[in-house]
Amino acid sequence: MERIHYAGDSLLTGSDIARALLEYASALARNELSATVDIPVRHDDGSIGHANFLIGPASQLVSETEPSPFDELTDPSLVEMLTHETNNLRPAHPVVSSSEPDDELNLMDDL
């Protein structure tokens, strides 16, 4: 489990969820954007709740590993969505596929 520290408070959630949230917050900050994200959290009594985060350029999130007597919180669809959104915010890098090492050089001849 991971404890996320945010705005003077902290919340316990699953490790994959916390890591995906922080990566998304970082990508939003780099692009000077913000978003709200609802994640599952574990309350002190073991019950499950939800927390809604506003993340963006001014977000100051810290996550730390914490042992817990409760089962790990998981939400694969949330993690997938956060990862997808994070990847959409990354700069595109063209990939040249070539079976011949000199093909890239030959492309320059056409210019």
N, C-alpha and C positions, 0 to 999 in steps of 0.2 A: 504494500500500500504506500501511497505517497501523501504527505501533508502539504497542501498548497497554502502558502502565506500570502495574503492579499488584503490590502486596505486595513491593516491593523488587526486582522482576524485570521483564522486558519481553518481549513476544511480538509477532511480525509477522503480520498478517493482512490480508485485503482491506479496502479503504476502506469499502465499503457494510456489511460485517459489523461493523467496529469502530464505525461511527456508530450502527448499529441496537442494538448491545450497550450503548453508553453511554446512548442514549435509554431503553432498557428499564431499565437500572440507575437512572436518574434517576426514572422513573415508579414503580419499586418503592420507592425511598427516600421519595418523597412520600407513599406509602401505608403506610409502615412495614412493608414486606414484604420477603422475600428469595426467591431462586431460584438454582438452578444451571443453567448454560448451557454446553454443549459447542460449541466453535467450531474450525474448521480454522485451523492456524497454519503458517507457513513457517519451517523450521529454517535455521540458518546455511548448511548445505550444499545448500539448495534443496529438500530433501525436505519432504513435507507430513505434519504430525502433527495432533494434537488437544489442546486445552487445555480443562479444565473450570473454569469460573469460578463462585465463590459471590458473588453480587451482592445488594446490599440497602442498608439505611440507612447502614451503616458503610463501604460500598465507597468506595475512593478510586482511581478510574480516571482515567488521562490518556491521550489518544491524540494522536499527532502524525504528520503526513505524512512518509513516508520513501521516497526513491527505492530501487528494487530492480532487479537484473538479471533477476529471475524474473517469470513471468507473475502478473498480479493474481489473488489467490484470490477465487473467487466461490462463493456458495451461495445462490441465489435463494430456495429454500424456507426456509432458516434466516432470511434477512432478512425474508421475508414473515411467518414465525411470530413473530419478535421484534417486528415492527411491529404485528402483530395484538394481541399481548399488551400492548404499550405502549398502544395505543389503548383496550383494555379497561380499563386502569387510570386513564384520564383521566375527569374528571367529565363527566357527560352534560349537554349543552346543548340544550334543546328548540328546535326550529326551527318557526316559523310560516310556512306558505306561503300567499301571498295574491295574488290577481290584482288586487284592489282595495285601494288604500292605506288606506281607512277601515274595512276589514273587521276589523282588530284592535280599533279603537275600538268597533265595533258588538258585538263579543264581550263587551266590558265591560258593555254595557247588559243583557245576559242575566243578569249576576250580580246 
